[in-house]
Amino acid sequence: MSALYGTRLLRVAPLDVDGGVPDAPVWVSVTTPQSANVTPVVSQGQQQELRGGDKLITVIQEDDEYIGVDIQFQDAVLNGDAVAVIAGGTFTAKKYTPPALGAARTHFTAELYVAMYADGAQHQSDVSAWYKFVFPNVSGSLPSFNAQDRNFLVPQFTLRCRDNLVDSLRFMTWEEVAQLPALE
């Protein structure tokens, strides 16, 4: 048995112009993630009832359909390069500018890494492997944050992960990997 603990790395890379995942993505790494709350987005199946003679004759229930996941992602720092990929706009020379009103924003692919520990692990360095969660078609928005006296400014993003129809990929997969990718 193993346990998953914490979140260590989020990587984001713009999709190709046609919406496909690039063969050689240009990754931007977020090495200071605090949390990633993943919530399934579900289309509820309809239910139809047939009644007659003051009784229920039959009920037809459709299965629910999984549309994707939404992620509330919180980072410890305001990473301009990541904001430019997630929300659009530009980041150059320590200055971020959001996209113009009505401008199309590029979707992106994302990878989230979570540490896996074996039974009996007792120290943070006892990582036995990593779980890599892949989201092949993500749209995001500008982060929300609160600037307050005696508190850290912690940006929070909403990431909407859906199927990538260009490459016929479902909205999410995960797999066990031996190590984290090299940072760019």
Secondary structure, DSSP 8 states (H G I E B T S, - for coil): -EEEEEEEEEEEEE--TTS---SS---EEE--EEEEEEEEEEE---EEEEEETTEEEEEEE---EEEEEEEEEEESS--HHHHHHHH-SEEETTEEE---TT-----EEEEEEEEEEETT--STT-EEEEEEEEEEEEEE---B----TTS----EEEEEEE-BTTTTB-S-EEEEESS-----
